Amino acid sequence: MSRWTEKSLTQAELKHASVRGGVITFAAQLVKFILNMAVTIWLAHILVPEDFGLVAMVMIIVNFFVLFKDAGFSVATIQQETVTHEQVSLLFWLNALIGLLLASILYFSAPFIVLFFHEPRLLEIVQVLSLVFVLGGLAIQHEALMRRQMRFRGLVVIEVLGLLCAAATAVLLAISGAGYWAMVWMQVVAIVVRVVLLWVVMEWLPSLPSLKVGVRKMAVFGSELTFSNVIQYLSKQSDQILLGWWSGAHALGLYSTAMQMLMLPIRQILAPLTRVAVVTLSRMQSDAVGFRRTFLLLVRIVAYATMPLMASLAVLAEPVVKIFLGNQWLDVIPIVVILACAGWILAVNNTMGWILMARGQGRRMLRWNMMMAPAMLLAFVCALPWGAVGMAWAFLLVIYASRYFHFRYVLAGTAITLTDLCRAMLLPASLSLCLALVGFTVVQLGESLLAWQTLFVSAFGMLLVLLLGLFLLAPLKREWAEIGQLLVSLKERKELS
């Protein structure tokens, strides 16, 4: 049993495992991104914005409860340098108990959710989705131990299989005329498959709980992290809560779908890196130089992956919406443009959490989120009269107005300076603006083109600019070569047993 908790890695093994894990999970994330996009596009052509809005109303509440399901114990298991089988077993039973409690609370709170949103159809949706917490709590520590052991290949296989089963369920139900229930049962199937596979693959069984195993430090860290995540979630999701309450399912459906178009690619990129980054940086806390170099490398990867994508989406929102969502979603175009501009810096901003989690500074994260929550809530309340478009503008303004202070706050006490961070983002930001200029030019000069023609010509022009930049611009070529050489050299090392 203890082999899952007591195995330690050398520095060479750690570097190799972290980068190998990044390569594996990035490949899997590409598959997951394609599957998620395909299902979303399919459902968008069958369902209407109101269906998306109904599910979005419930998912706001469900995702809030998800914050408590983990209780920060999974990160605590990963973050600690040493952890025993008895400690993880106690955390397992705590997570299981919390999951059962959350399921009960959510199930019986369904009538109150209906009253808040003035939507009776939410009752059964909430009660069905409460089932995910019963099973979800039984696999949190299994997943945490796999991450601790850097078994990323097994994790991504589980995630992809779960998504495939969930996607197949959603498509079949949508075709059969189930409406918004297709999206509801997609969530349930995904968690059921994930939990079953984690138990089958992990081979770890918890022992009976014992309260005298020294988890107080882990519990404190977990509680601070959970409270911080709660504050952050309420502040960031208050836009959708207020919009659903004020404007109803249709407006929320437009806004939540636009937000999904923004966050889906960002999450698919950040998810694998977060898993690798938190583990790797946690083990490098005593190596300031290595910590700095590794973090800045990860920031460059995030910036190159997201900044050009978000800038391109901002200028090509109209053809993208027409092709992938259909003409019934034309009202979402201005919302997508605004949110894509916010997404340009949002992914890099999210990397700040890696530093705080890796250094065990849950309380510091909590302080920042408590400072930001009132500002975000005030901005969203002021934006209510302008509906979904006003919410998008409020989100954009809050993101950019707070970035300087956020970066300075998180980087204080580390070897990383604000100048280091800006330099890491400089080339990706410049490249993204060049690509956006190409797309904007095509849109303006090709007004007579069909949507797919505009998208095709823009993509071709952007690819051409990217290739020219790689061949002609020495700084860009050097930076990409540095990242590529590091990944290749570490990937070729002897694979961990």
Backbone hydrogen bonds, N-H to C=O, Kabsch-Sander energy under -0.5 kcal/mol:
donor,donor_aa,acceptor,acceptor_aa,energy
4,W,1,M,-1.8
5,T,2,S,-1.4
6,E,2,S,-2.7
7,K,3,R,-0.6
14,L,10,T,-2.9
15,K,11,Q,-2.5
16,H,12,A,-2.4
17,A,13,E,-3.2
18,S,14,L,-2.5
19,V,15,K,-2.2
20,R,16,H,-2.9
21,G,17,A,-2.5
22,G,18,S,-1.9
23,V,19,V,-2.5
24,I,20,R,-2.4
25,T,21,G,-2.8
26,F,22,G,-2.1
27,A,23,V,-1.8
28,A,24,I,-2.0
29,Q,25,T,-2.6
30,L,26,F,-1.7
31,V,27,A,-1.5
32,K,28,A,-2.7
33,F,29,Q,-2.9
34,I,30,L,-2.2
35,L,31,V,-2.4
36,N,32,K,-2.9
37,M,33,F,-2.7
38,A,34,I,-2.5
39,V,35,L,-2.5
40,T,36,N,-2.6
41,I,37,M,-2.8
42,W,38,A,-2.4
43,L,39,V,-2.9
44,A,40,T,-2.4
45,H,41,I,-1.4
46,I,42,W,-0.9
46,I,43,L,-0.5
47,L,43,L,-3.6
51,D,48,V,-1.1
52,F,48,V,-1.4
53,G,49,P,-2.2
54,L,50,E,-2.3
55,V,51,D,-1.9
56,A,52,F,-2.3
57,M,53,G,-2.1
58,V,54,L,-1.5
59,M,55,V,-2.7
60,I,56,A,-1.7
61,I,57,M,-1.0
62,V,58,V,-2.8
63,N,59,M,-2.8
64,F,60,I,-1.0
65,F,61,I,-2.0
66,V,62,V,-1.9
67,L,63,N,-0.9
67,L,64,F,-0.6
68,F,64,F,-0.5
68,F,65,F,-1.1
69,K,65,F,-1.2
70,D,66,V,-1.1
71,A,67,L,-0.9
73,F,70,D,-1.9
76,A,72,G,-1.8
77,T,73,F,-2.2
78,I,74,S,-2.0
79,Q,75,V,-3.2
80,Q,76,A,-1.8
83,V,5,T,-0.7
88,V,84,T,-2.2
89,S,85,H,-2.3
90,L,86,E,-2.1
91,L,87,Q,-2.1
92,F,88,V,-2.3
93,W,89,S,-2.1
94,L,90,L,-2.1
95,N,91,L,-2.5
96,A,92,F,-2.4
97,L,93,W,-2.3
98,I,94,L,-2.6
99,G,95,N,-2.4
100,L,96,A,-2.0
101,L,97,L,-2.3
102,L,98,I,-2.8
103,A,99,G,-2.2
104,S,100,L,-1.9
105,I,101,L,-2.4
106,L,102,L,-2.7
107,Y,103,A,-2.3
108,F,104,S,-2.2
109,S,105,I,-1.1
110,A,107,Y,-0.9
112,F,109,S,-0.6
113,I,109,S,-1.7
114,V,110,A,-2.1
115,L,111,P,-1.9
116,F,112,F,-2.1
117,F,113,I,-2.1
118,H,114,V,-1.2
119,E,114,V,-1.5
122,L,119,E,-1.6
123,L,120,P,-1.5
125,I,121,R,-0.8
126,V,122,L,-2.6
127,Q,123,L,-1.9
128,V,124,E,-2.3
129,L,125,I,-2.3
130,S,126,V,-1.2
131,L,128,V,-1.6
132,V,129,L,-1.2
133,F,130,S,-1.0
134,V,130,S,-0.6
134,V,131,L,-0.6
135,L,131,L,-1.2
136,G,132,V,-2.4
137,G,133,F,-1.5
138,L,135,L,-1.8
139,A,136,G,-1.3
143,E,139,A,-2.1
144,A,140,I,-2.1
145,L,141,Q,-2.4
146,M,142,H,-1.8
147,R,143,E,-2.1
148,R,144,A,-2.5
149,Q,145,L,-2.1
150,M,147,R,-1.3
151,R,146,M,-3.1
152,F,150,M,-1.5
155,L,151,R,-1.6
156,V,152,F,-2.5
157,V,153,R,-1.7
158,I,154,G,-2.0
159,E,155,L,-2.4
160,V,156,V,-2.6
161,L,157,V,-2.4
162,G,158,I,-2.3
163,L,159,E,-2.3
164,L,160,V,-2.5
165,C,161,L,-2.3
166,A,162,G,-2.3
167,A,163,L,-3.0
168,A,164,L,-2.5
169,T,165,C,-2.0
170,A,166,A,-2.4
171,V,167,A,-2.5
172,L,168,A,-2.3
173,L,169,T,-2.3
174,A,170,A,-2.4
175,I,171,V,-2.5
176,S,172,L,-1.7
177,G,174,A,-1.3
178,A,173,L,-2.6
181,W,178,A,-1.5
182,A,179,G,-1.8
183,M,180,Y,-0.7
184,V,180,Y,-1.4
185,W,181,W,-2.5
186,M,182,A,-1.0
187,Q,183,M,-1.2
187,Q,184,V,-0.6
188,V,184,V,-1.4
189,V,185,W,-2.5
190,A,186,M,-1.7
191,I,187,Q,-1.6
192,V,188,V,-2.1
193,V,189,V,-2.4
194,R,190,A,-1.9
195,V,191,I,-2.4
196,V,192,V,-2.2
197,L,193,V,-2.3
198,L,194,R,-2.2
199,W,195,V,-1.9
200,V,196,V,-1.9
201,V,197,L,-2.8
202,M,198,L,-2.3
203,E,199,W,-1.1
213,V,211,L,-0.5
219,A,215,V,-3.0
220,V,216,R,-2.6
221,F,217,K,-2.4
222,G,218,M,-2.7
223,S,219,A,-2.6
224,E,220,V,-2.4
225,L,221,F,-2.4
226,T,222,G,-2.5
227,F,223,S,-2.7
228,S,224,E,-2.2
229,N,225,L,-2.5
230,V,226,T,-2.5
231,I,227,F,-2.2
232,Q,228,S,-2.5
233,Y,229,N,-2.8
234,L,230,V,-2.7
235,S,231,I,-2.0
236,K,232,Q,-2.5
237,Q,233,Y,-3.1
238,S,234,L,-0.7
241,I,237,Q,-2.3
242,L,238,S,-2.6
243,L,239,D,-2.3
244,G,240,Q,-2.5
245,W,241,I,-1.9
246,W,242,L,-2.6
247,S,243,L,-3.0
248,G,243,L,-0.8
248,G,244,G,-0.8
252,L,248,G,-1.8
253,G,249,A,-2.5
254,L,250,H,-2.0
255,Y,251,A,-2.4
256,S,252,L,-3.2
257,T,253,G,-1.7
258,A,254,L,-2.2
259,M,255,Y,-2.5
260,Q,256,S,-2.0
261,M,257,T,-2.2
262,L,258,A,-1.4
263,M,259,M,-3.3
264,L,260,Q,-2.8
266,I,262,L,-1.0
267,R,263,M,-3.4
268,Q,264,L,-2.2
269,I,265,P,-1.6
270,L,266,I,-2.9
271,A,267,R,-2.9
273,L,269,I,-1.0
274,T,270,L,-3.2
275,R,271,A,-1.8
276,V,272,P,-1.8
277,A,273,L,-3.7
278,V,274,T,-2.4
279,V,275,R,-1.0
280,T,276,V,-2.6
281,L,277,A,-3.2
282,S,278,V,-1.7
283,R,279,V,-1.5
284,M,280,T,-0.6
284,M,281,L,-0.7
285,Q,282,S,-0.9
287,D,284,M,-1.6
288,A,286,S,-0.7
291,F,287,D,-2.8
292,R,288,A,-2.3
293,R,289,V,-2.5
294,T,290,G,-2.6
295,F,291,F,-2.4
296,L,292,R,-2.4
297,L,293,R,-1.9
298,L,294,T,-2.2
299,V,295,F,-2.4
300,R,296,L,-2.1
301,I,297,L,-2.0
302,V,298,L,-2.4
303,A,299,V,-2.8
304,Y,300,R,-2.7
305,A,301,I,-1.8
306,T,302,V,-1.9
307,M,303,A,-2.0
310,M,306,T,-2.9
311,A,307,M,-2.4
312,S,308,P,-2.2
313,L,309,L,-2.2
314,A,310,M,-2.0
315,V,311,A,-1.3
316,L,312,S,-1.6
320,V,316,L,-2.0
321,V,317,A,-2.6
322,K,318,E,-2.4
323,I,319,P,-2.2
324,F,320,V,-2.7
325,L,321,V,-2.1
326,G,321,V,-1.9
329,W,326,G,-1.7
330,L,327,N,-1.3
332,V,329,W,-1.9
333,I,330,L,-1.5
336,V,332,V,-2.3
337,V,333,I,-2.2
338,I,334,P,-1.9
339,L,335,I,-2.5
340,A,336,V,-2.4
341,C,337,V,-1.5
342,A,338,I,-1.4
343,G,339,L,-2.4
344,W,340,A,-0.9
345,I,342,A,-1.2
346,L,342,A,-1.1
347,A,343,G,-1.0
349,N,345,I,-2.0
350,N,346,L,-1.8
351,T,347,A,-0.7
351,T,348,V,-0.9
352,M,349,N,-1.5
353,G,350,N,-1.1
354,W,351,T,-1.0
355,I,351,T,-0.8
356,L,352,M,-1.4
357,M,353,G,-2.5
358,A,354,W,-2.5
359,R,355,I,-1.8
360,G,357,M,-1.2
361,Q,356,L,-3.1
362,G,360,G,-0.7
365,M,361,Q,-1.9
366,L,362,G,-2.1
367,R,363,R,-2.2
368,W,364,R,-1.8
369,N,365,M,-2.3
370,M,366,L,-2.3
371,M,367,R,-1.6
372,M,368,W,-2.2
373,A,369,N,-2.1
375,A,371,M,-0.6
376,M,372,M,-2.3
377,L,373,A,-2.5
378,L,374,P,-2.4
379,A,375,A,-2.0
380,F,376,M,-2.3
381,V,377,L,-2.3
382,C,378,L,-2.2
383,A,379,A,-1.1
384,L,380,F,-0.6
384,L,381,V,-1.1
386,W,383,A,-1.6
387,G,384,L,-2.1
389,V,386,W,-0.6
390,G,386,W,-1.4
391,M,387,G,-1.9
392,A,388,A,-2.0
393,W,389,V,-2.0
394,A,390,G,-2.3
395,F,391,M,-2.4
396,L,392,A,-2.2
397,L,393,W,-2.5
398,V,394,A,-2.2
399,I,395,F,-2.1
400,Y,396,L,-2.0
401,A,397,L,-2.3
402,S,398,V,-1.3
403,R,399,I,-0.6
403,R,400,Y,-0.6
406,H,402,S,-2.2
407,F,403,R,-2.9
408,R,404,Y,-2.2
409,Y,405,F,-2.1
410,V,406,H,-2.4
411,L,407,F,-2.3
412,A,408,R,-1.0
414,T,411,L,-2.0
421,L,417,T,-1.9
422,C,418,L,-2.3
423,R,419,T,-2.5
424,A,420,D,-2.0
425,M,421,L,-1.3
426,L,422,C,-1.1
427,L,423,R,-0.6
429,A,425,M,-2.5
430,S,426,L,-2.4
431,L,427,L,-2.7
432,S,428,P,-2.3
433,L,429,A,-1.9
434,C,430,S,-1.8
435,L,431,L,-2.2
436,A,432,S,-2.3
437,L,433,L,-2.0
438,V,434,C,-1.7
439,G,435,L,-2.1
440,F,436,A,-2.8
441,T,437,L,-2.3
442,V,438,V,-2.1
443,V,439,G,-2.3
444,Q,440,F,-2.3
445,L,441,T,-2.5
446,G,442,V,-2.0
449,L,446,G,-1.5
454,T,450,L,-2.6
455,L,451,A,-2.3
456,F,452,W,-2.2
457,V,453,Q,-2.7
458,S,454,T,-2.2
459,A,455,L,-2.4
460,F,456,F,-2.4
461,G,457,V,-2.5
462,M,458,S,-2.7
463,L,459,A,-2.3
464,L,460,F,-2.1
465,V,461,G,-2.3
466,L,462,M,-2.5
467,L,463,L,-2.4
468,L,464,L,-2.4
469,G,465,V,-2.3
470,L,466,L,-2.0
471,F,467,L,-1.8
472,L,468,L,-2.7
473,L,469,G,-2.0
474,A,472,L,-0.8
477,K,473,L,-2.5
478,R,474,A,-2.9
479,E,475,P,-2.2
480,W,476,L,-2.2
481,A,477,K,-2.1
482,E,478,R,-2.2
483,I,479,E,-2.0
484,G,480,W,-2.7
485,Q,481,A,-3.0
486,L,482,E,-1.8
487,L,483,I,-2.2
488,V,484,G,-2.6
489,S,485,Q,-2.7
490,L,486,L,-2.0
491,K,487,L,-1.9
492,E,488,V,-1.7
493,R,490,L,-0.9
